[in-house]
Amino acid sequence: MAGFLPKPVSEFHKIPHARVAIVASMWHPHCVNAMVDRAVAELKKVGVSEKNISIHTLPGSLELPYAARCLFESDSALDAVIAFGVVLKGDTTHDDNVMQNVVDGFGRVSDRFHKPIINEVIGVASVEDAEKRSDNSVANKGVEAVFALTELLAWKASLCSSK
């Protein structure tokens, strides 16, 4: 189970100048919105101004890589995208296809723009599994997303400062 981060939330890197877009699927809104809300709260705690956080809601998880590409194309100052979605396992292989296309799409977009996309589109066996990953604990995927983002942006900044 998620929720065991490599460092405490209090030790996340500060990223006060970051510009972050959040893309979110409309499916399972009680879980997705809880992850988005938690990510926004954690971004503010690491110094990101509310005016530097934008939230975009899309029909489903398959549309999220396209949305990330459009956001990077329209705003060259954007530092990163965080993506949230819930893909519920069903009786067909549709969920596997969705997850694979989302991962592949994010990889292509990230490579093209040389910017991180934090993928918190979760594939789960039940809505209860998604609820465990969007509750009010540190297991909320919004916390994990901000952890990954702060680590990546701090690491990238260290590369630039060492030149």
NUGU-878869 format. One line per 8 residues: their letters; for each residue x, y, z of N, C-alpha, C, O. Coordinates in Angstrom, 1 decimal. Example, Ala and Ser with C-alpha at 12.3 -4.5 7.8 and 13.67 -1.06 7.14 Angstrom:
NUGU-878869
AS> 13.2:-5.7:7.8:12.3:-4.5:7.8:13.2:-3.3:7.8:14.2:-3.3:8.5; 12.8:-2.2:7.1:13.7:-1.1:7.1:12.9:0.0:7.9:13.4:1.1:8.0
end
This chain:
NUGU-878869
MAGFLPKP> 0.8:-1.2:0.0:0.0:0.0:0.0:0.9:1.2:0.0:1.9:1.3:0.6; 0.4:2.3:-0.7:1.1:3.5:-0.7:1.1:4.2:0.6:0.4:3.7:1.6; 1.8:5.3:0.7:1.7:6.1:1.9:3.0:6.1:2.7:3.1:6.8:3.8; 4.0:5.4:2.3:5.3:5.3:3.0:6.3:6.1:2.1:7.0:5.4:1.3; 6.4:7.3:2.3:7.3:8.2:1.6:8.7:8.1:2.1:8.9:7.8:3.3; 9.7:8.3:1.2:11.1:8.2:1.7:11.5:9.3:2.7:12.6:9.2:3.3; 10.7:10.3:2.8:11.0:11.4:3.8:9.7:12.0:4.3:8.7:11.9:3.6; 9.7:12.6:5.4:8.5:13.2:6.0:8.1:14.4:5.2:8.9:15.1:4.5
VSEFHKIP> 6.8:14.7:5.2:6.3:15.8:4.5:7.0:17.1:4.9:7.2:18.0:4.0; 7.4:17.3:6.1:8.0:18.5:6.6:9.4:18.7:6.0:9.9:19.8:6.0; 9.9:17.7:5.3:11.3:17.8:4.7:11.2:17.9:3.2:12.2:17.8:2.5; 10.0:18.1:2.6:9.9:18.3:1.2:10.7:19.6:0.8:10.7:20.5:1.5; 11.3:19.5:-0.4:12.0:20.7:-0.9:11.0:21.8:-1.1:9.8:21.6:-1.5; 11.4:23.1:-0.9:10.6:24.2:-1.2:10.8:24.6:-2.7:11.9:24.6:-3.2; 9.6:24.9:-3.4:9.7:25.2:-4.8:8.8:26.4:-5.0:7.9:26.4:-5.8; 9.2:27.6:-4.4:8.3:28.7:-4.5:8.1:29.4:-5.8:7.1:30.0:-6.0
HARVAIVA> 9.0:29.1:-6.8:8.8:29.7:-8.1:8.2:28.8:-9.1:8.1:29.2:-10.3; 7.8:27.6:-8.7:7.3:26.6:-9.6:5.9:27.0:-10.2:5.1:27.6:-9.5; 5.7:26.7:-11.4:4.4:26.8:-12.1:4.0:25.4:-12.4:4.6:24.7:-13.2; 2.8:25.0:-11.9:2.4:23.7:-12.0:0.9:23.6:-12.5:0.1:24.4:-12.1; 0.7:22.7:-13.5:-0.7:22.5:-13.9:-1.1:21.1:-13.4:-0.3:20.2:-13.4; -2.3:21.0:-13.0:-2.9:19.7:-12.6:-4.0:19.3:-13.6:-4.9:20.1:-13.9; -3.9:18.1:-14.1:-4.9:17.6:-15.0:-5.6:16.4:-14.3:-4.9:15.6:-13.7; -6.9:16.4:-14.4:-7.7:15.4:-13.6:-8.8:14.9:-14.5:-9.5:15.6:-15.2
SMWHPHCV> -9.1:13.6:-14.3:-10.1:12.9:-15.0:-11.5:13.2:-14.2:-11.5:13.3:-13.0; -12.6:13.2:-15.0:-13.9:13.3:-14.4:-14.4:12.1:-13.7:-15.4:12.2:-12.9; -13.9:10.9:-14.0:-14.4:9.7:-13.5:-14.0:9.6:-12.0:-12.9:10.0:-11.6; -14.9:9.0:-11.2:-14.7:8.8:-9.8:-14.3:10.2:-9.1:-13.2:10.2:-8.4; -15.1:11.2:-9.3:-14.7:12.5:-8.8:-14.5:12.7:-7.3:-13.7:13.5:-6.9; -15.1:11.9:-6.5:-14.9:12.0:-5.0:-13.5:11.6:-4.7:-12.9:12.2:-3.8; -12.9:10.7:-5.4:-11.5:10.3:-5.2:-10.5:11.2:-5.9:-9.6:11.7:-5.3; -10.8:11.5:-7.1:-9.9:12.3:-7.9:-9.8:13.7:-7.3:-8.7:14.3:-7.2
NAMVDRAV> -11.0:14.3:-7.0:-11.0:15.7:-6.4:-10.3:15.7:-5.1:-9.6:16.7:-4.7; -10.4:14.6:-4.3:-9.7:14.6:-3.0:-8.1:14.6:-3.2:-7.4:15.2:-2.4; -7.7:13.9:-4.3:-6.2:13.9:-4.6:-5.8:15.2:-5.1:-4.7:15.7:-4.7; -6.6:15.8:-5.9:-6.3:17.2:-6.4:-6.2:18.2:-5.3:-5.3:19.0:-5.2; -7.2:18.2:-4.5:-7.3:19.1:-3.3:-6.1:19.0:-2.4:-5.5:19.9:-2.0; -5.7:17.7:-2.2:-4.5:17.5:-1.3:-3.2:17.9:-2.0:-2.4:18.5:-1.3; -3.1:17.7:-3.3:-1.9:18.2:-4.0:-1.8:19.7:-3.9:-0.8:20.2:-3.7; -2.9:20.4:-4.1:-2.9:21.9:-4.1:-2.5:22.3:-2.7:-1.7:23.2:-2.5
AELKKVGV> -3.0:21.7:-1.6:-2.7:22.1:-0.3:-1.2:21.8:0.0:-0.5:22.7:0.6; -0.7:20.7:-0.5:0.8:20.4:-0.3:1.6:21.3:-1.1:2.7:21.7:-0.7; 1.2:21.7:-2.3:2.0:22.6:-3.2:2.1:23.9:-2.5:3.2:24.6:-2.5; 1.0:24.4:-1.9:1.1:25.7:-1.1:2.1:25.6:0.1:2.8:26.5:0.4; 2.1:24.4:0.7:3.0:24.2:1.9:4.5:24.3:1.4:5.3:24.7:2.2; 4.8:23.9:0.2:6.2:24.0:-0.3:6.4:25.3:-1.0:7.5:25.4:-1.7; 5.5:26.3:-0.9:5.8:27.6:-1.3:5.2:28.0:-2.7:5.5:29.1:-3.2; 4.5:27.1:-3.3:3.9:27.4:-4.6:2.7:28.4:-4.4:1.8:28.1:-3.7
SEKNISIH> 2.8:29.5:-5.1:1.7:30.4:-5.1:0.4:29.9:-5.7:0.5:29.2:-6.8; -0.7:30.2:-5.2:-2.0:29.7:-5.8:-2.1:30.2:-7.2:-2.7:29.5:-8.0; -1.6:31.4:-7.5:-1.7:31.8:-8.9:-0.8:31.1:-9.9:-1.0:31.2:-11.1; 0.1:30.3:-9.4:1.0:29.4:-10.2:0.5:28.0:-10.3:1.3:27.1:-10.7; -0.7:27.7:-9.8:-1.3:26.4:-9.9:-2.6:26.5:-10.7:-3.5:27.3:-10.4; -2.6:25.7:-11.8:-3.9:25.7:-12.6:-4.4:24.3:-12.6:-3.7:23.3:-12.5; -5.7:24.2:-12.6:-6.4:22.9:-12.5:-7.3:22.7:-13.8:-8.1:23.6:-14.1; -7.1:21.6:-14.4:-7.9:21.3:-15.7:-8.5:19.9:-15.6:-7.9:18.9:-15.3
TLPGSLEL> -9.8:19.9:-15.8:-10.6:18.7:-15.7:-10.9:18.2:-17.1:-11.5:18.9:-17.9; -10.6:16.9:-17.3:-10.8:16.3:-18.7:-11.8:15.1:-18.6:-12.0:14.6:-17.5; -12.4:14.7:-19.7:-13.4:13.6:-19.6:-12.9:12.4:-19.0:-13.6:11.8:-18.2; -11.7:11.9:-19.3:-11.2:10.7:-18.8:-9.7:10.6:-18.7:-9.0:11.6:-19.1; -9.1:9.5:-18.2:-7.7:9.4:-18.1:-6.9:9.4:-19.5:-5.8:9.9:-19.6; -7.6:8.8:-20.5:-7.0:8.8:-21.8:-6.7:10.1:-22.4:-5.8:10.3:-23.2; -7.4:11.1:-22.0:-7.3:12.5:-22.5:-6.2:13.3:-21.7:-5.8:14.3:-22.2; -5.7:12.8:-20.6:-4.7:13.5:-19.8:-3.4:13.7:-20.5:-2.8:14.8:-20.4
PYAARCLF> -2.8:12.8:-21.2:-1.5:13.1:-21.9:-1.7:14.2:-23.0:-0.8:15.0:-23.2; -2.8:14.1:-23.7:-3.1:15.2:-24.7:-3.2:16.6:-24.0:-2.6:17.5:-24.5; -3.9:16.6:-22.9:-4.0:17.8:-22.1:-2.6:18.3:-21.7:-2.4:19.5:-21.7; -1.8:17.4:-21.2:-0.4:17.9:-20.8:0.3:18.5:-21.9:1.0:19.5:-21.8; 0.2:17.8:-23.1:0.9:18.4:-24.3:0.4:19.8:-24.6:1.2:20.7:-24.9; -0.9:19.9:-24.6:-1.5:21.2:-24.9:-1.0:22.3:-23.9:-0.8:23.4:-24.3; -1.0:21.9:-22.6:-0.5:22.9:-21.6:0.9:23.3:-21.8:1.2:24.5:-21.7; 1.8:22.3:-22.1:3.2:22.7:-22.3:3.3:23.5:-23.6:4.2:24.4:-23.6
ESDSALDA> 2.6:23.2:-24.6:2.6:24.0:-25.8:2.2:25.4:-25.6:2.7:26.3:-26.3; 1.2:25.6:-24.8:0.6:26.9:-24.6:1.3:27.8:-23.6:1.1:29.0:-23.5; 2.1:27.2:-22.8:2.8:27.9:-21.7:4.2:27.4:-21.5:4.4:26.4:-20.7; 5.2:28.1:-22.1:6.6:27.6:-22.0:7.2:27.8:-20.6:8.2:27.1:-20.3; 6.5:28.6:-19.8:7.0:28.8:-18.4:6.5:27.7:-17.5:7.0:27.7:-16.3; 5.6:26.9:-17.9:5.1:25.8:-17.1:6.2:24.8:-16.7:6.9:24.4:-17.6; 6.4:24.6:-15.4:7.5:23.7:-15.0:7.1:22.2:-15.0:8.0:21.4:-15.3; 5.8:21.9:-14.7:5.5:20.5:-14.6:4.0:20.3:-14.7:3.2:21.3:-14.5
VIAFGVVL> 3.6:19.1:-14.9:2.2:18.7:-14.9:2.0:17.6:-13.8:2.9:16.7:-13.8; 1.0:17.6:-13.1:0.6:16.5:-12.2:-0.7:16.0:-12.7:-1.7:16.8:-12.9; -0.8:14.7:-12.9:-2.0:14.1:-13.4:-2.7:13.1:-12.4:-2.0:12.3:-11.7; -4.0:13.2:-12.3:-4.8:12.4:-11.4:-5.9:11.7:-12.1:-6.6:12.4:-12.9; -6.1:10.5:-11.9:-7.2:9.7:-12.4:-7.4:8.4:-11.7:-6.5:7.9:-11.0; -8.5:7.8:-11.8:-8.8:6.5:-11.3:-9.3:5.6:-12.4:-10.3:5.9:-13.1; -8.6:4.5:-12.6:-9.1:3.5:-13.6:-9.4:2.3:-12.9:-8.6:1.6:-12.3; -10.7:1.9:-13.0:-11.2:0.8:-12.3:-11.1:-0.5:-13.1:-11.5:-0.5:-14.3
KGDTTHDD> -10.6:-1.5:-12.5:-10.5:-2.8:-13.2:-11.8:-3.3:-13.5:-12.7:-3.3:-12.6; -12.0:-3.8:-14.7:-13.4:-4.4:-15.1:-13.3:-5.8:-15.6:-12.3:-6.5:-15.3; -14.3:-6.2:-16.2:-14.4:-7.6:-16.8:-13.6:-7.7:-18.1:-13.4:-8.8:-18.6; -13.3:-6.6:-18.7:-12.6:-6.6:-20.0:-11.1:-6.1:-19.7:-10.7:-5.9:-18.6; -10.4:-6.0:-20.8:-9.0:-5.5:-20.7:-8.9:-4.0:-20.9:-7.8:-3.5:-21.1; -10.0:-3.3:-21.0:-10.1:-1.9:-21.2:-9.2:-1.1:-20.3:-8.4:-0.2:-20.7; -9.2:-1.5:-19.0:-8.4:-0.8:-18.0:-6.9:-0.9:-18.3:-6.2:0.1:-18.1; -6.5:-2.1:-18.7:-5.1:-2.3:-19.1:-4.7:-1.4:-20.2:-3.6:-0.8:-20.2
NVMQNVVD> -5.6:-1.3:-21.2:-5.3:-0.5:-22.4:-5.2:1.0:-22.0:-4.4:1.7:-22.5; -6.2:1.4:-21.2:-6.1:2.8:-20.7:-4.8:3.1:-20.0:-4.2:4.1:-20.3; -4.5:2.3:-19.0:-3.3:2.6:-18.2:-2.0:2.6:-19.1:-1.2:3.5:-18.9; -1.9:1.7:-20.0:-0.7:1.6:-20.9:-0.7:2.9:-21.8:0.4:3.4:-22.0; -1.8:3.3:-22.3:-1.8:4.5:-23.2:-1.5:5.7:-22.4:-0.8:6.6:-22.9; -2.0:5.8:-21.2:-1.7:7.0:-20.3:-0.2:7.0:-20.0:0.5:8.1:-20.2; 0.4:5.9:-19.6:1.9:5.9:-19.3:2.7:6.2:-20.5:3.6:7.0:-20.5; 2.4:5.6:-21.7:3.1:5.8:-22.9:2.9:7.3:-23.3:3.9:7.9:-23.7
GFGRVSDR> 1.7:7.8:-23.3:1.5:9.2:-23.7:2.2:10.2:-22.8:2.8:11.1:-23.3; 2.2:10.0:-21.5:3.0:10.9:-20.6:4.5:10.8:-20.9:5.2:11.8:-20.9; 5.0:9.6:-21.2:6.4:9.5:-21.5:6.8:10.3:-22.8:7.8:11.0:-22.8; 5.9:10.2:-23.8:6.2:10.9:-25.1:6.2:12.4:-24.8:7.0:13.2:-25.3; 5.2:12.9:-24.1:5.0:14.3:-23.8:6.2:14.9:-23.0:6.8:15.9:-23.3; 6.5:14.1:-21.9:7.7:14.5:-21.1:9.0:14.6:-21.9:9.7:15.5:-21.7; 9.2:13.6:-22.7:10.4:13.6:-23.5:10.4:14.8:-24.5:11.4:15.4:-24.7; 9.3:15.0:-25.1:9.2:16.1:-26.1:9.5:17.5:-25.5:10.2:18.3:-26.1
FHKPIINE> 9.0:17.7:-24.3:9.1:19.0:-23.7:10.2:19.1:-22.6:10.5:20.2:-22.1; 10.8:18.0:-22.3:11.9:17.9:-21.3:11.4:18.5:-19.9:12.1:19.2:-19.2; 10.2:18.1:-19.6:9.6:18.6:-18.3:8.9:17.4:-17.7:8.4:16.5:-18.4; 8.8:17.4:-16.4:8.2:16.3:-15.7:6.7:16.3:-15.7:6.0:17.3:-15.6; 6.2:15.1:-15.8:4.7:14.8:-15.6:4.7:13.8:-14.5:5.2:12.7:-14.6; 4.0:14.2:-13.4:3.9:13.3:-12.3:2.6:12.5:-12.5:1.5:13.1:-12.5; 2.7:11.2:-12.7:1.6:10.4:-13.1:1.0:9.7:-11.8:1.5:8.8:-11.3; -0.2:10.2:-11.4:-0.9:9.6:-10.3:-2.3:9.1:-10.8:-3.3:9.2:-10.1
VIGVASVE> -2.3:8.6:-12.0:-3.4:7.9:-12.5:-3.3:6.5:-12.0:-2.4:5.8:-12.4; -4.2:6.2:-11.1:-4.1:4.9:-10.4:-5.1:3.8:-11.0:-6.2:4.1:-11.2; -4.6:2.6:-11.2:-5.4:1.5:-11.6:-5.7:0.7:-10.3:-4.8:0.3:-9.6; -7.0:0.5:-10.1:-7.4:-0.1:-8.8:-8.4:-1.2:-9.1:-9.1:-1.2:-10.2; -8.5:-2.1:-8.2:-9.5:-3.2:-8.4:-10.9:-2.8:-7.9:-11.9:-3.5:-8.3; -11.0:-1.8:-7.0:-12.3:-1.4:-6.5:-12.3:0.1:-6.1:-11.2:0.7:-6.0; -13.4:0.7:-6.0:-13.5:2.0:-5.6:-12.9:2.2:-4.2:-12.4:3.2:-3.9; -13.1:1.2:-3.4:-12.5:1.2:-2.0:-11.0:1.4:-2.1:-10.4:2.1:-1.2
DAEKRSDN> -10.4:0.7:-3.0:-8.9:0.9:-3.2:-8.6:2.3:-3.5:-7.6:2.9:-3.0; -9.4:2.9:-4.4:-9.1:4.4:-4.7:-9.4:5.3:-3.5:-8.6:6.2:-3.3; -10.4:4.9:-2.8:-10.7:5.8:-1.6:-9.5:5.7:-0.6:-9.3:6.7:0.1; -8.9:4.6:-0.5:-7.7:4.5:0.4:-6.5:5.3:0.0:-5.7:5.8:0.8; -6.5:5.6:-1.3:-5.4:6.4:-1.9:-5.8:7.9:-2.1:-5.0:8.7:-2.6; -7.0:8.2:-1.6:-7.4:9.6:-1.7:-8.0:10.1:-0.3:-8.7:11.1:-0.3; -7.7:9.4:0.7:-8.2:9.8:2.0:-7.4:10.9:2.6:-6.6:11.5:1.9; -7.6:11.2:3.9:-7.0:12.4:4.5:-5.7:12.0:5.1:-5.2:12.8:6.0
SVANKGVE> -5.0:10.9:4.7:-3.8:10.5:5.3:-2.6:10.8:4.4:-2.8:11.4:3.3; -1.4:10.5:4.8:-0.2:10.7:3.9:-0.3:9.7:2.7:0.5:9.8:1.8; -1.2:8.7:2.8:-1.3:7.8:1.6:-2.0:8.4:0.5:-2.1:7.8:-0.6; -2.6:9.6:0.7:-3.3:10.3:-0.4:-2.2:10.6:-1.6:-1.2:11.1:-1.3; -2.6:10.2:-2.8:-1.7:10.3:-3.9:-1.3:11.8:-4.2:-0.3:12.0:-4.9; -2.1:12.7:-3.7:-1.7:14.1:-3.8:-0.4:14.5:-3.1:0.4:15.3:-3.6; -0.2:13.8:-2.0:1.0:14.0:-1.2:2.2:13.4:-2.0:3.2:14.0:-2.1; 2.0:12.2:-2.5:3.0:11.5:-3.2:3.4:12.3:-4.5:4.6:12.4:-4.8
AVFALTEL> 2.5:12.9:-5.1:2.7:13.6:-6.3:3.6:14.9:-6.0:4.6:15.1:-6.7; 3.3:15.6:-4.9:4.1:16.7:-4.6:5.5:16.3:-4.1:6.4:17.0:-4.4; 5.6:15.2:-3.4:6.9:14.7:-3.0:7.7:14.5:-4.3:8.9:15.0:-4.4; 7.2:13.8:-5.3:8.0:13.5:-6.5:8.3:14.8:-7.2:9.4:14.9:-7.7; 7.4:15.7:-7.3:7.6:16.9:-8.0:8.7:17.7:-7.3:9.6:18.2:-8.0; 8.7:17.9:-6.0:9.7:18.7:-5.3:11.1:18.0:-5.5:12.1:18.7:-5.6; 11.1:16.7:-5.4:12.4:16.0:-5.6:13.0:16.3:-7.0:14.2:16.6:-7.2; 12.1:16.1:-8.0:12.6:16.3:-9.4:13.0:17.7:-9.7:14.1:18.0:-10.3
LAWKASLC> 12.2:18.7:-9.2:12.6:20.1:-9.5:13.8:20.5:-8.7:14.6:21.3:-9.2; 14.0:20.0:-7.5:15.2:20.3:-6.7:16.4:19.7:-7.4:17.5:20.3:-7.5; 16.3:18.5:-7.9:17.4:17.8:-8.6:17.7:18.5:-9.8:18.9:18.7:-10.1; 16.7:18.9:-10.6:17.0:19.6:-11.9:17.7:21.0:-11.6:18.6:21.3:-12.3; 17.3:21.7:-10.5:17.9:22.9:-10.2:19.3:22.7:-9.8:20.2:23.6:-10.0; 19.6:21.6:-9.1:21.0:21.3:-8.7:21.9:21.1:-10.0:23.1:21.4:-9.9; 21.4:20.5:-11.0:22.1:20.3:-12.2:22.5:21.7:-12.9:23.6:21.9:-13.3; 21.5:22.6:-12.9:21.7:23.9:-13.5:22.7:24.7:-12.6:23.5:25.5:-13.2
SSK> 22.7:24.6:-11.3:23.5:25.4:-10.5:25.0:24.8:-10.4:25.9:25.5:-10.0; 25.2:23.6:-10.9:26.5:23.0:-10.9:27.3:23.4:-12.1:28.5:23.0:-12.2; 26.7:24.1:-13.0:27.4:24.5:-14.3:28.2:25.7:-14.1:28.8:26.2:-15.1
end
